[in-house]
Amino acid sequence: MKQRLSTAGSAIGALGVLICLVAGLTKLAGSYYLLSFEAMTLFMVGVGLIATGCLIKLEALSR
């Protein structure tokens, strides 16, 4: 179970970093929207996923 939590936390965190990267590059390219979502909204989703991944990894460490 500990290994699964650790793997899930890493995957969720990596997805969050990827979403933040895409949102940042979209904003730097001068576009405000990506797939009908505002770039800043996608950035906030990415940050939320990174925080969720960190909390899951912390739970895995405490077990």
Secondary structure, 3 states (H helix, E strand, C coil): CHHHHHHHHHHHHHHHHHHHHHHHHHHHCCCCEECCEEHHHHHHHHHHHHHHHHHHHHHHHHC
